[in-house]
């Protein structure tokens, strides 16, 4: 039986709380970048089998932007931040000072902007996770992809075959008076890493 199968409601609540804190810190970082007040809500958070994640985010053919990190340290994991295409284009416009709706396709500047954005938001999310768990996480240089959702998730998860077949999913909505941005954070720890994370919180897997 895998560690994921041994999680109880207390374990899941702890993981969700960490996700909420991480997403809240990411919202603060985004507000700083945009120079405006950004609020955040987490409509859904929980542990999902990887095969169900595609349906959660959208359709396999939907274009998405994805920033991915491999995380070293005592709890080896992968972390991803996904944006749907419309949210990605809107953020490019906002960060480059263009009128909303200007960007309709991704060029090199747009890729650079989204990579840096994802680097900051996922890094902030990971730092909150590390502080909460009192563990040191060592993220790699971020990798960026813009492709169909099915292709992005297959590449991200299947190539890391030694990782668990489940992920902690934090669906995040960033919004202000005039914008709404939909994003998803995914944390995919190795099986042993999941136990390390829970033990750091004083939770034992039986």
C-alpha positions in Angstrom: 0.0 0.0 0.0 1.4 3.4 -1.0 1.6 6.3 1.6 -1.1 8.2 -0.2 -3.5 5.3 0.5 -2.8 5.7 4.3 -3.8 9.4 4.5 -6.7 10.2 6.8 -8.8 13.4 7.1 -6.2 14.9 9.5 -3.4 14.4 7.0 -5.5 15.8 4.1 -6.5 18.9 6.2 -2.9 19.6 7.0 -1.8 19.4 3.3 -4.7 21.6 2.3 -3.8 24.2 4.9 -0.3 24.3 3.6 -1.6 24.7 0.1 -3.9 27.6 1.2 -1.0 29.4 2.9 1.3 28.9 -0.2 -1.4 30.2 -2.5 -2.0 33.2 -0.3 1.7 34.1 -0.4 1.6 33.7 -4.1 -1.3 36.2 -4.3 0.7 38.7 -2.3 3.7 38.3 -4.6 1.4 38.8 -7.7 -0.1 42.0 -6.1 3.4 43.3 -5.7 4.3 42.6 -9.3 1.1 44.2 -10.6 1.1 47.1 -8.2 -2.5 46.6 -7.3 -4.6 44.8 -4.7 -5.1 41.1 -5.5 -7.3 38.8 -3.6 -7.2 35.1 -3.6 -9.6 32.2 -3.1 -8.9 28.4 -3.3 -12.1 26.8 -4.7 -10.7 23.3 -4.5 -7.7 21.7 -2.7 -7.0 18.1 -2.2 -5.2 15.0 -3.3 -6.1 13.7 -6.8 -5.0 10.8 -9.0 -3.0 12.2 -11.9 -5.5 10.8 -14.4 -8.2 13.1 -12.9 -6.1 16.3 -13.0 -6.7 16.9 -16.7 -10.4 16.9 -16.2 -10.1 19.3 -13.3 -8.1 21.8 -15.3 -9.9 21.6 -18.6 -9.9 19.6 -21.9 -6.8 17.8 -23.2 -6.7 20.1 -26.3 -6.8 23.4 -24.3 -3.6 25.4 -24.5 -1.9 26.1 -21.2 1.2 27.7 -19.8 3.2 25.5 -17.4 6.2 26.4 -15.2 7.8 23.3 -13.7 10.5 22.8 -11.0 12.2 19.7 -9.7 12.7 20.0 -6.0 15.7 18.5 -4.1 16.4 18.3 -0.4 14.9 16.0 2.3 11.5 15.8 0.5 12.2 15.4 -3.2 9.2 16.5 -5.3 8.1 18.3 -8.4 6.1 21.5 -8.4 4.1 22.9 -11.3 2.1 26.1 -11.8 -0.4 26.0 -14.6 -2.3 28.9 -16.3 -5.0 28.6 -18.9 -4.2 30.5 -22.1 -6.5 33.5 -21.5 -5.1 34.0 -18.0 -1.6 33.8 -19.4 -2.2 36.4 -22.1 -3.9 38.7 -19.6 -0.9 38.5 -17.2 1.5 39.3 -20.1 -0.5 42.4 -20.9 -0.7 43.5 -17.3 3.0 42.9 -16.6 4.1 44.7 -19.8 1.7 47.6 -19.3 -0.4 46.8 -22.4 -4.2 47.1 -22.6 -5.9 43.9 -21.7 -6.7 41.9 -24.8 -3.6 43.0 -26.7 -1.8 39.6 -26.5 -3.3 36.8 -28.4 -0.4 34.5 -29.1 2.9 33.7 -27.3 6.1 35.3 -28.5 9.6 35.1 -26.9 8.9 38.1 -24.7 5.7 36.5 -23.5 7.5 33.3 -22.7 10.1 35.2 -20.7 7.5 37.1 -18.8 5.5 33.9 -17.9 8.6 32.0 -16.9 9.7 34.7 -14.5 6.1 35.0 -13.2 5.9 31.3 -12.6 9.3 31.3 -11.1 8.2 33.9 -8.5 4.8 32.5 -7.8 5.8 28.9 -7.5 8.9 29.9 -5.6 6.8 31.8 -3.1 4.4 28.9 -2.8 7.3 26.5 -2.2 8.9 28.9 0.4 5.6 29.0 2.4 5.5 25.2 2.2 9.1 25.0 3.4 8.5 27.4 6.3 5.4 25.6 7.4 7.1 22.2 7.4 10.5 23.5 8.6 12.2 21.7 5.7 14.7 22.9 3.2 13.5 22.7 -0.4 16.0 23.2 -3.3 14.2 24.1 -6.5 15.8 23.6 -9.9 15.9 26.2 -12.6 12.3 26.5 -13.9 11.3 24.8 -17.2 8.5 26.4 -19.2 6.1 24.9 -21.7 3.1 26.2 -23.7 1.2 23.4 -25.3 -2.0 21.5 -25.1 -3.0 20.5 -21.6 -2.9 16.8 -22.2 0.7 17.0 -23.7 1.9 19.2 -20.9 0.6 17.0 -18.1 1.8 13.8 -19.8 5.3 15.2 -20.2 5.4 16.6 -16.7 4.1 13.6 -14.9 4.9 10.6 -17.0 8.6 11.5 -17.4 8.8 11.6 -13.6 7.8 8.0 -13.4 9.4 7.5 -10.1 7.0 9.9 -8.5 3.7 9.0 -7.0 0.6 8.6 -9.2 -1.2 11.3 -7.1 -0.6 15.0 -6.5 -1.6 17.7 -4.0 -3.7 20.1 -6.2 -4.4 23.7 -5.2 -6.8 25.4 -7.5 -6.3 29.1 -7.1 -8.3 32.1 -8.3 -6.6 35.5 -8.2 -8.9 38.4 -8.7 -9.3 42.2 -8.4 -12.1 44.5 -9.2 -11.3 44.2 -12.9 -9.5 40.9 -13.5 -9.8 37.2 -12.7 -6.9 34.8 -13.2 -7.2 31.0 -12.9 -4.2 29.0 -11.9 -3.3 25.6 -10.5 -0.5 24.6 -8.2 0.5 20.9 -8.2 2.9 19.3 -5.7 4.0 15.8 -6.6 6.3 14.4 -3.8 8.1 11.1 -4.0 6.4 8.5 -1.8 9.1 8.8 0.9 8.9 12.6 0.6 5.2 12.5 1.5 6.1 10.7 4.7 8.9 13.2 5.4 6.5 16.2 4.9 3.8 14.7 7.2 6.4 13.7 9.9 7.6 17.3 9.9 4.1 18.4 10.8 3.9 15.8 13.7 1.7 13.5 11.7 2.5 9.8 11.5 1.4 7.6 8.6 0.3 4.3 10.1 
